[in-house]
């Protein structure tokens, strides 16, 4: 079929989606989800009446999904809050009521130019942001994200990723990459929402309370730090108070970095996992000379653009200058601080603190 203009294309897409929403196909009859790993979540979501398939008994799990289609799903939830009332320039169409309700409930918002952009596709990060409204896990800032591209997660969605991971709504992805800027599929979007509702035992009263909490007391958005600084370190009982931390790609750069800041071993994580830091033990304004005075149980605070974490010192020991085993990644979140020891050129002082 050849389209003559954009109006015809928009009309046809609207008719296709309307047909999808009005179909009576249930997941048990779908011809194209048998190989979907989490097909039971799709089935439960369909059985609850939150989404339906197409007339040809297909769910089309690998199709992308638009903002209007997500709004249609969210508006089917029995949630009747009203945080805001917005009229969008492009809000007229089969999706009008859906985007109005989804916006009032705080799930979605428009753009600064007064548009909603209903036909824009949803990315994985955007879907995580939306789904995070349904759950609230108080341990969101204690998890260690497993993704190799964790450091590329933007600040506006980082704590939402933590929240869903702590709640077991999201887990591993292909090649261990969260790849959040990729467009999300229908199967993944539905699975994510379904798992979030399962966390709440499919109780919309619980979901509504979580939405209220997340809207009125949102998860904090980490703030950007000055260029070149990845964090600030504070160690209880020392002069180490908001010492800037900068990245060092190799030993040569580490020596340069440590002239003006605490150096970060680039082979270690920036925030999640075992963060490796080093500094001189004397002669500089920013150094670890007082690290030798810390005691087990003292508190360490590390503030980054990914958030702030608090740790308790659990290890204080001497190591060989060639011993880098303490910098290996761990299953928990910790900080490993290393500095020289005066009059012991082959030894290093190691202080390690684990998150509390």
N, C-alpha and C positions, 0 to 999 in steps of 0.2 A: 504494500500500500504506500502511495506517495502522499506526503503531506503538502498541502498548498500553503499553509501558514501556521504560525505558532498557536493561534486560537484553536485550530483543529487538533493540534497535538495535545494541548492542555486539556481540551474537552475529552479526548479519547483516554488520556491517562486518568482523568477523574472518573470516567465511566468504568475503567478497569478496576480501580481501587474500590469504587462503590459496589461493584459486583463481588469483589473479594470479601468485603465486609458483610455482605448480605447472603453469602453462600452458607450452606448448612453442612459442609464437609467437616468431619471430625478427624483428629489426628490418626486414629486407628485405621482410617481409610486412605490416608495420604500415600501416594505412590512414590514419593521421592524423599522420604526421611528415614528409611530403614537403616541407612548407613550413618546416620547422624549419631554421634556419641551420646549426646544428651537429649535424645528424642523424647524421653519420658517427661522432661520439663516442658517441651513444646506441647505434648499431649495434655498435660495437666493445665497448661495455660489456655489451650483451646477449650478443654472441657469446662473451664470456669467461664467461658464466654468472652474472653478478653481479646481474642483474635480468631479469624476464620480463614479458611483456605480459598482456593479458586474453584471455579465450576468444573474444571477438568480433573478434580481430585488431587491437585498438586498444592504443595505448600510453598514451593520455590525458595528453599532455604538459603540458597546462595545469592539471591537477589539483594541489592542494597535497599535501604529504607530511608524515607524522607522525613523531614521535620513534621509535615502534615500527618503522615502515617503514624509516627510516634505519638503525636498529639491525639489522634483518634484512639489509640490503645490506652493512653493515660486517662483519657476522659471516660473510659468505660469502667474505671475503678470507682468504687463507691466512696469517693472522697469529696466533700463539699466544703472546702475552705475558700476564703476569698481574701488573698493577700493584696491583690491589685486588680484593677479593671482597666484593660488597655484595648483600644481600637486601632488595628493596624491598617496601613494604607492598602496592603495586599491581602487582607484577611477575609475577603469575600469568596465563597466557593463552597463545595461540598464539605470542606473542613472548617467552616466558620465557627460552629458551635464547639467543635473539638478543641481548636486552638484557644478559644476564649476560656473554656473550662480548665485546660491544662495550664494556661497562664495564670488564671485566678488561683489555682492550687499551688502555684509556686514552682512547678516542674520546669517550665520553659519561660523564656523572656524574648523580647524583640530586640531589634537593633536600634542604634542611636538615630537612624534616619526615619524611624517610625514604621519600619517594615518588619515582617515576620519571616519572609523568604520560605514559604511553605514547601517549595520543591527542592530546597537544598538537601543534599544527602547528609546523613548523620555519621560522624566519625566515631571510632571506639572511645576516644577521650570524652567526647560529648555525651555518649551513651553512659559512660561511667559516671559522669557528673550528674546526669538525670537519675540514674538508678541509686546513686548514693543518698538521694533524698529519702529513700524508703527504709533505710537501716541506719543505726547509730551504734557503733562499737567503741566503747571507751578505751579499748586497747589499740586504737588505730595508729597511734604514734609509737607503738612498741614493736611492730612487726618489722621483719627484714624482708623487703621485696626481693624476689629471686631473679628479676629480669636483668639481662645484661645491658639493657638500655635504660635502666632506672634513672641514671643521671640526666637523661634527656627528657624526663617527664616535666612538663611545665608546671610552675608553681600554682596556677589557678586550679589544677586538677589533682595535684600530688596527694593531698590528704584524702581526697575522695577515692583514689586508688588504694591508699592505705586502709581506708574504711571498708571497702568491699573485699580486699584481700583478708583483712582480719575477720570479716564476717563469713569467709569462705564462699563468697558470691563469685569471685573471679579466682583463677588459679594460674596454671602454666599456659603458655602460648607456644605456637610453633617456633622452633629455634630459640626458645626462651626469650623472645622479643615481644614486648607489649605492643610495639608498633601502633601507638595510639592515634596517629594521624590518618591511618587507613580507614576507608569507609567500612562500617560494620554491616554484617549480613543480617537478614531477617532471622535466621536461626540463632545467631549469637545474641541479637538484641532481645529476642523472646526468652532465651535461656537465662540471660542475665536478670531480666525482670522477674522471671519465674523463681529463680533461686533467692532473690531478695524477698519475695513474698513468702517463700517457704521458711526463711529465717524467722518471719513473723507468724508462722503457722497459718498463713493465709487469712489472718485476722485483720480486717481493714480498720478496725479500731486501733490496733497497735501500729499499723502503717500510718494512719492519720496522725497519731501522736508523734511518731518519728518525723513525719513531714513538718509538723509544727515546730518540733525541737530544732530540726536542721534549718528551718527558715528563720526562726527568731534567734537562734543561737548557733550560727553556722560554724562548721569546722574552720579553723583559722587558715588564712591564705598566707603562706610564707612571703616575706617581703624581700625584694631584691637587695643585694649587698653592693658596695662600691666595686667598680671594675677591678678584676684581678684578685679580689678577696673571696675565698670560698666559705669562710666561717670565722667565728670568734670563740676563743677558748678561755675558760675561767676555771681555776683550781683552788678549792677551799684552803685557807690558811697560808697562802703564798701571795706573792706580788703578781702572779699570773691572773690578770683581770682583763677580760676582753682583749686578749692578745690576738691580732689578726693572723689568719692562716692562709697561706698561698700554696698553689700547686707547684710541684717540682718534678719534671719529667725524668731526670736522671741525677746521678750523684753530683755532677758538675753544677747543674742548675740548683740543686739542693743547697750547695754551699753559698751560692749567690742569694737565693731566697732567704736563707737564715740570717743574712746581715740586717734584714729589716722586718722579719716576721717569723712565725713558726712555719716550718716546711711540711708539706703533705706529700707522703710517698704516693706517687701517681698510680702505682700498681694496686693500691688499696682503695676501697670505696670512699666516696666523699661523705656519705651520710649513713646509709644502711649497711650493716655488717661491721667489720673490723677496720676502723679508721686509723691509719698509721701516721703519726706526727713526729717531728724531730726538731730540735733547736740546740744552739750552742749552750754550754753550761756556765759561761761567764763572758764579760767584756762587751756585751751588747745590751742596749736598752730592753730589747725583747729577747730573753733567753730563758733557759730552764734551770738556772742556778739554784732556785729554791725547791726544785722538785725533790731533792734529797731529804727535805724536811717533812714530806707528806706522810700520813699514816693510813693504814688500812681502814677503810670506812669513810675516808674523806670524800667530799662530793666534787664532781667535775661537771661543768656545764659547757655544752657545745651548741652554739647558735649559728645556723646556716640559713641559706635562702630556701632550704627544704623544710625548715622547722627547727625547733630547739629540743635537745635531749639532755636528760640528767643521768649521770652515771655515778657509781660508787667504786672507789679504788679497792681492788681485790688482790692485786699482785704488785709487789715491789721487790726487785731482785737485780743482781748483777748478771750480765750475759757477756759472751764473747763478742767482739766487734764484728765478727763474721756470721753471727747467729741471727738469721732473719726469720726463723720459724714462728716467732710471735706475731709476724705480720700476715700470716696466712689467714684466709677468710674463715669466718666462724658462723655458726647457726644462730648466734645472738648478735645484738648490737653492742659494740664496745669501742673504747678508744685505747690505743697503744702509743705511749709517749716514750721516746728514746733520747738520751743525751749522753755526752761524754762524762767520764769520772776523772777528776783531777788526780794527777800522778799515777794513773792507771791507763796508759795509752791503748792497751789491747782489750780493755773492758768497757762496757756501756751500762748505764743505769736504765732499767726498764720499769716503767710504771704502767699498769694496765687497769682500766676501770670498765665495769660492765653496767649496762643500763638498768635503772631501777624504775 
